[in-house]
Amino acid sequence: MNKSIFRGIIAYPITPFNDQEQIDIPLFKRLLERMILAGTHGIAPLGSTGVMPYLNDEEKEALTEATIAQVAGRVPVLTGVSNLTTERTIYHAKFAEKTGSDAVMILPMSYWKLNDKEIFAHYEAVAKAISIPIMAYNNPATGGVDMSPTLLKKLLEIPNVTMIKESSGDLQRMHTLRKDLGEEVAFFNGSNPLALGAFSAGATGWCTAASNLIPELNIGLYEAIVKNDLKAAQILFYKQLDLLRFLVEKGLPRSIKAGLELMGEDAGQLRGPLKPLAKEEIAEMKTILDEVLNFSAPLRFSEHDPRVHNQ
């Protein structure tokens, strides 16, 4: 099993809806294509940005199929399959594998507080049902479960759990993961404001919704890290930091929708209970985004740029 298929910038697409709160698949594909042409290194549908918990089974399947069709093998696909129950998680993991996903990401979602044995059994059951790699995703803010470094290390005993995504916002925990797990284990950052620190801690990549808006800066930061150019990495990171903080503070689906619209892109509608940003929030975002885009304009990729196709 290839443990290094994912690297760099893994982009999270939003899920756009029409006025009847039905998923707009053609628009979803267009927004997806923007990130692929920009040179992102992977696509991760059905995450928090894509409001995965707000979708029914048929909608999740439709988005999975649409992603695989649009990506068409140009970059690897990491499909979110998280669910409250093990049975539904297995169902969506098997569908993702059958459809052509390269790996799946699983966040242990909790209504009742889960203990470590229950979480391990959950991952183990899914792993036995599929043959593609699994990314264990820790995000206590959205899943209601905080997996300790000790538990994450134990999950790696399951043969096809080969990647970890850490989104607790604790940079020290990332250093602990790298120290305890070694360089052979791929761990990914999911906390936008910690991107530079996470790469410094040895993160293999960065899973981010920011690539809907500023893929060039995200990619530039990663490339600077690969080249061990700390000065360039700092400049690129600090230029996007205010926007990264804003995205997290205001909520990814809301803020990405607003950002796309400020850039002249149709972003569809949100599904209730989510509502668009307030006018004053949009005005604040415009100020931040104008500064960031003015900086990143020279870095923008053309769809004819060979880097787009040589992934």
N, C-alpha and C positions, 0 to 999 in steps of 0.2 A: 504494500500500500504506500503510495507516494505521500510523504509527509510535507513536502515543500511545494505543492502545487499552488498554494496561495502565498502571496507576498505583497508588500507595498500597500497601495491604496485600494481598499475594498469599499465600493460605493453602495450606499443604500438609496434606492429609488423611493419616491413617495407613491402612494396609491391615489390617483385622481378620480373623483366622482363627478357625475353629471348633476343636473338640477334635481333629479329624482333620487339622488344618492345611490345610483348604480355605478359600478366601476366603468370608467372610460378606457377600454383596452387600447384603442388606437392612440389616444393621448399618452397613456402609460408607455407604449412602445416608442413614441417620439422622444419622450423625456429620457428614457433609457438609452436611446441612441446617442443623445447629446453627451452622456457620460462615457460611453464607449469610444466615440470619436475623439473625446478629449484625452484619451490615453489612460483611463483608470485601469488598474491591474486585475480587477475582479468585480463582480456584481453580486449583491446580497439582497434578493427580494424577501418580502414578508418579515421585516424586522419591525422595530418600534416606529421608525419613520414611515413605514408602509401600513401602519395601524393594523397589524396582523390580528390582534385580539378582537377587533371590530368586524372581522370578516367571517362568513360562514364557510363550510367545507368547499362548496362549489366555487366560491369566489377565490379561495386560496388555490384551488386546482387551476382555475382559469389564469391566474397571475403567474403561477409556476410555468404553465405551458407557454404563455406569452413571452416570458423571460427567456426560456430556452430557445424559442423560435427566433426572437429578435437578436439575441447574443450570437447565435449560430456558430458556437465554438470558438469565437474570437478571443474570449477571456473565460476563465473558470467561473462557475456559478455556485454560490453558497446559499442554499435555500433555508429559510427559517421554518421550522416545523413544530414549534413549541405549542403545548396545549396543557390544560389543567390535568388531563388524565393520561396515563401511559398508553391506553388503547388508542386514543385519538392521535397521540404523538407518533406512535408506530404507523398508524394509517397514513399520515401525511409524509412521514419519512420514506415509506415504501413508494408512495406516489412520486415523491421527488426523485428518488433513484430511478424508477421506471421511466420518468419523463426525460431524464438526462442530466440532472443536477450532478455536479462533481463532488459535492459534500453537503451536509446539512448542519444547521446550527440549532442547538437545543438550550433553551432557558428553562430551568425548573420553575414553573409557575405554581403559586401556592395560595389557596384560600385557607386551609388548615396549615399550621406551621409544620413543615416537613423536617424530619431528622436526617442525619447523614446516611443512615442505612436505607431509608426510603429513597433518597436522591440517588444513591449508588444503584439500587435495584432498578430505578426508572431508566437510567442511562444504559444499564446492562441489558435490559429487555429490548430497548430500541436497537442497540448495537447488534444484538443477535438476529434481529429481523432484517437487517440491511448489510450490504458489503462495502458501501462507500464510507469515507471518513466522516467523523463527527467533531464539530467544534463545541466544546462545553462553554457555555456563556454565563458569566456571573454578572448580574445587574440587580442588586437588591432594591433599587428604587422602583423598578418596573415589575420585577418578578415576585417580590416579597420574600426572597430567599437570598441569604448571603453565604456563599460557599467559601469556606476558609481555604488558604493555600494547602493545608493538609488534605482536605477533601478533594481539591482539584488534582493534587498529586496522586491520590488514590484512584481517581477516575481514569487516569492515564494507564492504569493496569488493564483496563478494558481494551482489547486489541485495536479496535478502529476508532477509539477516542484519541485523536492525535493532535488536537489543537485546543487552545484555551483563549477565550476572549474575556478580558478583565475590564469591567466598567464600574467598579465601585467608587472610583475617583480617588483611590488611595495609592499614591505613587510608591510609597514604601512597600506596599504589597507586591507591586510589579518587580521591584528589586529582589524581594524575597522569592518570588516565582523563578526569576532567572537564576538566582543563586542555588536554589534547591533543585531545580529541574535540569539545569544545564542548557547548553546551546542547541542540543539536538531536538528540543521540544519547541514547537512554534507557539508563541503566545502573541496575542493581538491586543492593541489598545482600543477601547471603545469609549473613552472619555475624551471628548474633543479638546478641552482646555489643557489636557495633560499630554498632548501629542509629542511635543519636543522631549519632555521628561521621560515619556514611555519609550521613545526610540533610544534615548540615552541609557535606559535600563535594559535594552536589548530586545525590544519588541520586533517581531518579524514584519508587522504591518499595522495599519490603522484602518479600522472599520468606521466609516464616517458618512453622515448625511450631507456634510459640507460640500461634497463633490457634485451635488446638484447645482451649486452656485459657483464655487471657486476650485474646480478640479486642478487647474494649473498650479495654484499655490500649494495645494495638498501634495501633488506629485512632485513639485519642486522641492518641498521640504524632505520628502523621502529620498529623492535623488541626492540632495546635499548630504544626508546622513550616510548613504551608501558610499559617497566619495570621501567621507570623514571630514567634510568641510563644515566645521562647527559654526564659523562666523556666518556663512551663507544660510545655514539652517536657522540660526537665531533671527536673522533679518526676515526670512520668509515666515517664520512662526509668529513673530511679534506683529507682522503686518496683518495676519489673519486672526489674531487672538481675540480682539474685541468682537468680531463677528462670531467666532466659535463660542464665546461666552454668551452672546445674545441668543444664539440658536438653542443652547441648553436651557437658558433661563426662561425663554418664552415657549418652549415646547417644539420639538422638531417638525411635526407635520404642519403646524401653524406657521412657523417662521420660514420653512422652506417654501411653502406656498406663496407667502408674501414676497420673499426674495425673488422667486422666479417671475412673479408678476411685475416687480419693480424693474426686472431686466427685460421686460417685454415678452415673456413667455406665458402661454396659457398653462395654468396649473390645476385647472378643474376646481371642484368644490371639496369641502370637508364633509365627513359623515358625523352626524350628531352623536354625542353631545358636543363635539369639538366645534368651535366657532373661530372665524378669522381674527387676526390681531386687530386691536383697536387702532383708530387713526393716528393717535400719538405714538403708538408703538411702531407703526409702519413708517412714520416720519423719522423716528429714531433709527430704524433699520436702514432707511434710505441714506442717511448721513454716513453710517458705518460702511454700507455697501459701496457707496460712491468712492470713498477713500480706498477701499480694498481693490475694487475693480480698476481704478486708475493705476494702481501699482502693478496689478497683474496683467494688464493689457498686453505688454510686450511678450509675455510668456505664452500667450494663447496658441493652441495648436490648430492647424488646418486639418480637414479630413483627409488631405493628400499627404500629410506628414507621415513618413515611413514609420515613426514611432507608434502611430496608432495601430498599425497592422502587424508589427513585429513583437507580439507579446509572447 
